[in-house]
Every structure is written in structure tokens, then in C-alpha cells.
Amino acid sequence: MDWEERIGRIRQWRRDGVRAPHKPLLLLYALGHHQRHGDAPILYSAAEERLRLLLDEFAPPAKNGTTPAFPFRRLANDDGLWLLATDDGDDPGDNPGRLRRSGARGSLAPDFSRALEEDPGLRTRVARLLLDANFPSSLHEEVLALTGLSLAPGRWAASGDRDPAFREAVLDAYGHRCAFCGYDGWMDGVPVGLEAAHVRWWSQAGPDTVDNGLALCSQHHLLLDRGVLGLTAELTLDVSPRFEARSDQARRIVTDLAGRDLLLPAASPPVAPDHVRWHREQVFKHPVRAA
């Protein structure tokens, strides 16, 4: 039985291209729980707060809030990966209150749980598949930390056919300077601490083209992917109102960027409006959404 193929077939609700990492985040959380507690079930009421945090941090902004009830209930429909049980045996639907009152609990399907025990590398392969398909590599460690899943140290290359020339083309276009802060450090004749960032994530069909790229220092790359920093339609920088600068240094590095013009490439097209719009709608952290 090819569990990676099953994971790849998870049905993810999508509309108008909006990404939907809800089920993948629940599965990563469940893998971490299985790693610590074996096949013990996950009580919805006990996991709800952590699952809500995961969705709040790594799912796209939603006007009406994001509830973990949806993936907790709906993952049971996906190819024998997840089982849902209640005290009364009734289907609680996607209602958080009913899930709590019915003692709803979920667990990895017995065959899947057994396969994880018998194949030590399966957990890492499945986690890698879920991470690569839903998030940029800059966020993998944070996702793992919040799901409680521990994998072998080190990062992996994202799967798929990526263009190895993307990094060089983007750094050249921006003159080997961070497009946000102007950082331009070199060591031994090569840039150091400077990265080529995708505005629309590669995992979400973002192309390896200069008009979807930014040369950014490592810190600002992470903050872009995290939704702390974003771009306006006029290609000025924006800072999430949810970000809190707790020191003068944080204000200087992050908050003071608000309203600053983006450094534009000298001889290449700037970031395309469609990619700017995608990041603003699906990654940038807007004001705290309703509970």
C-alpha cells in the first residue's frame, strides 16, 4: 500500500485558487501525536486550541475566521487515513460545539498507524510530502515546531522540477541587494545571507521567474513568507498590524519598513501584480480575524 500516494490524493477544498492547508496541518499534528503517544486517539476538545493556532498562523486569511472543526471532521472522508468517533456514535458535522459535546476524537487509521511503526522512514517521507506541497521551505521548521513533530535534523529540497537558475537570475536582477532593506553582504566573492524569495510560493504554482521573485536577506525572506511583511499594489512595503515590535531593533528592522518603496530590478520586470495580489490575499497577516 503506497501511503505517500494516498497522502497526495487528499481532497483539499479550493475556490478561486485559495490554498487550503487545513487537512495537511491536521495530519502533521496527528503524526506528531502518534510519534509521542502511539495510536492513542486525539480528543477534539484537547487539540482544538493548538489546531486553531496552526490554522491562524499558516492558513490564508479568512474574513469569518478559521475553525479546526472542518478538517477534524472531513479528513475521515479521505482514503482510510483518519477515523472519527463520538460518544453517541452520531456524526457531529463541522460544528465545533457539537464536536466538543459529543467527545469527538480522531486517530490515524489502524493500517496507517501500523505502517508508521513498521517503517521508521515513512513518517519523514509523509511529512516531507505534506510540507513541500503546502509551504515554502522557510516555514517548514516553524510548522514542525507547532505541530510537535520531530524529524531528523536538516532540510530537504522541495520535490518537483524547479529551475536551478532562479536564484542567480533574481539576485542578478536586484543587484545582489535585499529589495527591502538594501543588505548586500558578500564573503569570499559570493553573496552571503541573501536569498531568492518567491512572492507566490512555488508550492502554490508560483513560477521560477524574475517577476515572481525578490532578492531578500534571510530575515526579511522569512518575514515575507510568514506574512509579517507584504507588498501593496503600488510596490511599497507593508507591515502586518498584528506584528509587535518589542525593541528599537525590531522597529528598525521591521516596523520602519512600512511605506518604503520596494527596490526595483534595474533591467527586469518588477513583481507582477497577480503575484502581489496572491500574497496579499493568502499570506499577509491582516488584522486579527473574528474567533
Salt bridges, closest charged atoms under 4 A:
GLU4 OE2 - ARG125 NE 2.91
GLU5 OE2 - ARG9 NH1 3.04
GLU48 OE2 - ARG52 NH2 3.17
GLU48 OE1 - ARG100 NE 2.73
ASP56 OD2 - ARG242 NH2 2.92
ASP56 OD1 - ARG289 NE 3.50
GLU57 OE1 - ARG226 NH1 2.55
ASP78 OD2 - LYS23 NZ 2.64
ASP79 OD2 - ARG6 NE 3.73
ASP79 OD2 - ARG9 NH2 2.43
ASP87 OD1 - ARG105 NH1 2.98
ASP91 OD1 - ARG73 NE 2.74
ASP94 OD2 - ARG74 NH2 2.74
ASP111 OD1 - ARG114 NH2 2.51
GLU117 OE2 - HIS34 NE2 3.70
ASP119 OD2 - ARG125 NH2 2.65
ASP132 OD1 - HIS140 NE2 3.95
GLU142 OE1 - ARG226 NE 2.74
ASP172 OD1 - HIS176 NE2 3.16
GLU195 OE1 - HIS221 ND1 2.60
ASP208 OD1 - HIS198 NE2 2.55
ASP225 OD2 - HIS221 NE2 3.17
ASP238 OD2 - ARG280 NH2 2.58
ASP248 OD1 - ARG251 NH2 2.25
ASP274 OD1 - ARG277 NH1 2.77
